[in-house]
Amino acid sequence: MELHHIIKRALITEKSTLAREEANKYVFEVNRNANKIEIVNAIEKLFKVKVLNVHVMNVLGKKKRLGKIVGQKRAWKKAVVTLVPGNRIEVYEGI
């Protein structure tokens, strides 16, 4: 799998911003088939940083309803990446 197919997008929320500032943790949406080793390799090669730790979680899609019709949002995978102290992802910093 190519590196850009593993890391889909960076998640920018209040909680992820606080984690970035306090603990040097970055949050990404990743491919559902990617494992921790592939995520670590992709982050290190794309952003040229050293990864200390990765936590991965599957997020289930929420059920949505519009009148009688019941649907569901898609499920996705989230990765919380902890970097070695002193490393930063520059793309994230202006946000």
Rosetta constraint file for C-alpha pairs under 8 A:
AtomPair CA 1 CA 5 HARMONIC 6.53 0.50
AtomPair CA 1 CA 6 HARMONIC 6.95 0.50
AtomPair CA 2 CA 6 HARMONIC 6.62 0.50
AtomPair CA 3 CA 7 HARMONIC 6.63 0.50
AtomPair CA 3 CA 42 HARMONIC 5.16 0.50
AtomPair CA 3 CA 46 HARMONIC 7.33 0.50
AtomPair CA 4 CA 8 HARMONIC 6.72 0.50
AtomPair CA 4 CA 42 HARMONIC 7.88 0.50
AtomPair CA 5 CA 31 HARMONIC 6.78 0.50
AtomPair CA 6 CA 30 HARMONIC 5.52 0.50
AtomPair CA 6 CA 31 HARMONIC 5.01 0.50
AtomPair CA 6 CA 34 HARMONIC 6.27 0.50
AtomPair CA 6 CA 38 HARMONIC 7.51 0.50
AtomPair CA 6 CA 39 HARMONIC 6.72 0.50
AtomPair CA 6 CA 42 HARMONIC 7.01 0.50
AtomPair CA 7 CA 28 HARMONIC 6.87 0.50
AtomPair CA 7 CA 29 HARMONIC 6.42 0.50
AtomPair CA 7 CA 30 HARMONIC 4.66 0.50
AtomPair CA 7 CA 31 HARMONIC 6.51 0.50
AtomPair CA 7 CA 39 HARMONIC 7.32 0.50
AtomPair CA 7 CA 42 HARMONIC 7.21 0.50
AtomPair CA 7 CA 43 HARMONIC 7.81 0.50
AtomPair CA 8 CA 28 HARMONIC 7.31 0.50
AtomPair CA 8 CA 29 HARMONIC 5.53 0.50
AtomPair CA 8 CA 30 HARMONIC 5.22 0.50
AtomPair CA 8 CA 31 HARMONIC 6.67 0.50
AtomPair CA 9 CA 28 HARMONIC 5.75 0.50
AtomPair CA 9 CA 29 HARMONIC 5.35 0.50
AtomPair CA 9 CA 30 HARMONIC 7.20 0.50
AtomPair CA 10 CA 26 HARMONIC 7.94 0.50
AtomPair CA 10 CA 27 HARMONIC 6.12 0.50
AtomPair CA 10 CA 28 HARMONIC 4.35 0.50
AtomPair CA 10 CA 29 HARMONIC 6.18 0.50
AtomPair CA 11 CA 16 HARMONIC 7.21 0.50
AtomPair CA 11 CA 27 HARMONIC 5.52 0.50
AtomPair CA 11 CA 28 HARMONIC 5.27 0.50
AtomPair CA 11 CA 29 HARMONIC 6.56 0.50
AtomPair CA 12 CA 16 HARMONIC 6.01 0.50
AtomPair CA 12 CA 17 HARMONIC 6.59 0.50
AtomPair CA 12 CA 27 HARMONIC 7.56 0.50
AtomPair CA 13 CA 17 HARMONIC 6.06 0.50
AtomPair CA 14 CA 18 HARMONIC 6.28 0.50
AtomPair CA 15 CA 19 HARMONIC 6.26 0.50
AtomPair CA 16 CA 20 HARMONIC 6.09 0.50
AtomPair CA 16 CA 25 HARMONIC 7.59 0.50
AtomPair CA 16 CA 26 HARMONIC 6.70 0.50
AtomPair CA 16 CA 27 HARMONIC 6.24 0.50
AtomPair CA 17 CA 21 HARMONIC 6.29 0.50
AtomPair CA 18 CA 22 HARMONIC 5.99 0.50
AtomPair CA 19 CA 23 HARMONIC 5.40 0.50
AtomPair CA 19 CA 24 HARMONIC 6.47 0.50
AtomPair CA 19 CA 25 HARMONIC 5.40 0.50
AtomPair CA 19 CA 26 HARMONIC 7.19 0.50
AtomPair CA 20 CA 24 HARMONIC 4.50 0.50
AtomPair CA 20 CA 25 HARMONIC 4.60 0.50
AtomPair CA 20 CA 26 HARMONIC 5.67 0.50
AtomPair CA 21 CA 25 HARMONIC 7.81 0.50
AtomPair CA 23 CA 82 HARMONIC 7.60 0.50
AtomPair CA 24 CA 82 HARMONIC 5.98 0.50
AtomPair CA 24 CA 83 HARMONIC 5.97 0.50
AtomPair CA 24 CA 84 HARMONIC 7.86 0.50
AtomPair CA 24 CA 85 HARMONIC 7.17 0.50
AtomPair CA 24 CA 88 HARMONIC 7.60 0.50
AtomPair CA 25 CA 80 HARMONIC 6.45 0.50
AtomPair CA 25 CA 81 HARMONIC 5.44 0.50
AtomPair CA 25 CA 82 HARMONIC 4.40 0.50
AtomPair CA 25 CA 83 HARMONIC 6.40 0.50
AtomPair CA 26 CA 80 HARMONIC 5.71 0.50
AtomPair CA 26 CA 81 HARMONIC 5.15 0.50
AtomPair CA 26 CA 82 HARMONIC 6.47 0.50
AtomPair CA 26 CA 83 HARMONIC 7.94 0.50
AtomPair CA 27 CA 78 HARMONIC 7.09 0.50
AtomPair CA 27 CA 79 HARMONIC 5.75 0.50
AtomPair CA 27 CA 80 HARMONIC 4.55 0.50
AtomPair CA 27 CA 81 HARMONIC 6.22 0.50
AtomPair CA 28 CA 78 HARMONIC 5.84 0.50
AtomPair CA 28 CA 79 HARMONIC 5.31 0.50
AtomPair CA 28 CA 80 HARMONIC 6.56 0.50
AtomPair CA 28 CA 81 HARMONIC 7.86 0.50
AtomPair CA 29 CA 76 HARMONIC 7.33 0.50
AtomPair CA 29 CA 77 HARMONIC 5.93 0.50
AtomPair CA 29 CA 78 HARMONIC 4.72 0.50
AtomPair CA 29 CA 79 HARMONIC 6.33 0.50
AtomPair CA 30 CA 34 HARMONIC 7.06 0.50
AtomPair CA 30 CA 39 HARMONIC 7.79 0.50
AtomPair CA 30 CA 76 HARMONIC 7.63 0.50
AtomPair CA 30 CA 77 HARMONIC 5.60 0.50
AtomPair CA 30 CA 78 HARMONIC 5.91 0.50
AtomPair CA 30 CA 79 HARMONIC 6.62 0.50
AtomPair CA 31 CA 76 HARMONIC 7.58 0.50
AtomPair CA 31 CA 77 HARMONIC 6.52 0.50
AtomPair CA 32 CA 58 HARMONIC 7.89 0.50
AtomPair CA 32 CA 76 HARMONIC 6.18 0.50
AtomPair CA 32 CA 77 HARMONIC 5.35 0.50
AtomPair CA 34 CA 38 HARMONIC 6.09 0.50
AtomPair CA 34 CA 39 HARMONIC 6.64 0.50
AtomPair CA 35 CA 39 HARMONIC 6.29 0.50
AtomPair CA 36 CA 40 HARMONIC 6.15 0.50
AtomPair CA 36 CA 54 HARMONIC 6.59 0.50
AtomPair CA 36 CA 55 HARMONIC 7.80 0.50
AtomPair CA 36 CA 56 HARMONIC 7.16 0.50
AtomPair CA 37 CA 41 HARMONIC 6.24 0.50
AtomPair CA 38 CA 42 HARMONIC 6.08 0.50
AtomPair CA 39 CA 43 HARMONIC 6.16 0.50
AtomPair CA 40 CA 44 HARMONIC 6.14 0.50
AtomPair CA 40 CA 51 HARMONIC 6.46 0.50
AtomPair CA 40 CA 54 HARMONIC 7.24 0.50
AtomPair CA 41 CA 45 HARMONIC 6.12 0.50
AtomPair CA 42 CA 46 HARMONIC 5.89 0.50
AtomPair CA 43 CA 47 HARMONIC 5.84 0.50
AtomPair CA 43 CA 48 HARMONIC 7.41 0.50
AtomPair CA 43 CA 49 HARMONIC 7.30 0.50
AtomPair CA 43 CA 51 HARMONIC 7.58 0.50
AtomPair CA 44 CA 48 HARMONIC 5.01 0.50
AtomPair CA 44 CA 49 HARMONIC 5.04 0.50
AtomPair CA 44 CA 50 HARMONIC 5.82 0.50
AtomPair CA 44 CA 51 HARMONIC 6.63 0.50
AtomPair CA 45 CA 49 HARMONIC 7.55 0.50
AtomPair CA 47 CA 89 HARMONIC 6.34 0.50
AtomPair CA 49 CA 83 HARMONIC 7.34 0.50
AtomPair CA 49 CA 87 HARMONIC 6.01 0.50
AtomPair CA 49 CA 88 HARMONIC 7.11 0.50
AtomPair CA 49 CA 89 HARMONIC 7.33 0.50
AtomPair CA 50 CA 83 HARMONIC 6.02 0.50
AtomPair CA 50 CA 84 HARMONIC 5.86 0.50
AtomPair CA 50 CA 87 HARMONIC 6.97 0.50
AtomPair CA 51 CA 81 HARMONIC 6.98 0.50
AtomPair CA 51 CA 82 HARMONIC 6.10 0.50
AtomPair CA 51 CA 83 HARMONIC 4.51 0.50
AtomPair CA 51 CA 84 HARMONIC 5.88 0.50
AtomPair CA 52 CA 81 HARMONIC 7.70 0.50
AtomPair CA 52 CA 82 HARMONIC 5.49 0.50
AtomPair CA 52 CA 83 HARMONIC 5.07 0.50
AtomPair CA 52 CA 84 HARMONIC 5.26 0.50
AtomPair CA 53 CA 81 HARMONIC 5.98 0.50
AtomPair CA 53 CA 82 HARMONIC 5.02 0.50
AtomPair CA 53 CA 83 HARMONIC 6.97 0.50
AtomPair CA 54 CA 79 HARMONIC 6.62 0.50
AtomPair CA 54 CA 80 HARMONIC 5.71 0.50
AtomPair CA 54 CA 81 HARMONIC 4.60 0.50
AtomPair CA 54 CA 82 HARMONIC 6.19 0.50
AtomPair CA 55 CA 79 HARMONIC 5.63 0.50
AtomPair CA 55 CA 80 HARMONIC 5.09 0.50
AtomPair CA 55 CA 81 HARMONIC 6.54 0.50
AtomPair CA 56 CA 77 HARMONIC 7.15 0.50
AtomPair CA 56 CA 78 HARMONIC 5.76 0.50
AtomPair CA 56 CA 79 HARMONIC 4.44 0.50
AtomPair CA 56 CA 80 HARMONIC 6.39 0.50
AtomPair CA 57 CA 77 HARMONIC 5.79 0.50
AtomPair CA 57 CA 78 HARMONIC 5.31 0.50
AtomPair CA 57 CA 79 HARMONIC 6.45 0.50
AtomPair CA 58 CA 75 HARMONIC 7.45 0.50
AtomPair CA 58 CA 76 HARMONIC 6.03 0.50
AtomPair CA 58 CA 77 HARMONIC 4.48 0.50
AtomPair CA 58 CA 78 HARMONIC 6.29 0.50
AtomPair CA 59 CA 75 HARMONIC 5.72 0.50
AtomPair CA 59 CA 76 HARMONIC 5.29 0.50
AtomPair CA 59 CA 77 HARMONIC 5.72 0.50
AtomPair CA 59 CA 78 HARMONIC 7.00 0.50
AtomPair CA 60 CA 74 HARMONIC 7.35 0.50
AtomPair CA 60 CA 75 HARMONIC 4.55 0.50
AtomPair CA 60 CA 76 HARMONIC 6.65 0.50
AtomPair CA 61 CA 72 HARMONIC 6.08 0.50
AtomPair CA 61 CA 73 HARMONIC 4.62 0.50
AtomPair CA 61 CA 74 HARMONIC 4.80 0.50
AtomPair CA 61 CA 75 HARMONIC 4.27 0.50
AtomPair CA 61 CA 76 HARMONIC 7.38 0.50
AtomPair CA 62 CA 72 HARMONIC 5.72 0.50
AtomPair CA 62 CA 73 HARMONIC 5.44 0.50
AtomPair CA 62 CA 74 HARMONIC 7.69 0.50
AtomPair CA 63 CA 70 HARMONIC 7.14 0.50
AtomPair CA 63 CA 71 HARMONIC 5.87 0.50
AtomPair CA 63 CA 72 HARMONIC 4.33 0.50
AtomPair CA 63 CA 73 HARMONIC 6.42 0.50
AtomPair CA 64 CA 70 HARMONIC 5.94 0.50
AtomPair CA 64 CA 71 HARMONIC 5.19 0.50
AtomPair CA 64 CA 72 HARMONIC 5.46 0.50
AtomPair CA 64 CA 73 HARMONIC 7.14 0.50
AtomPair CA 65 CA 69 HARMONIC 5.82 0.50
AtomPair CA 65 CA 70 HARMONIC 4.46 0.50
AtomPair CA 65 CA 71 HARMONIC 6.00 0.50
AtomPair CA 66 CA 70 HARMONIC 6.47 0.50
AtomPair CA 83 CA 87 HARMONIC 6.23 0.50
AtomPair CA 83 CA 88 HARMONIC 7.42 0.50
AtomPair CA 89 CA 93 HARMONIC 6.91 0.50
AtomPair CA 90 CA 94 HARMONIC 7.65 0.50
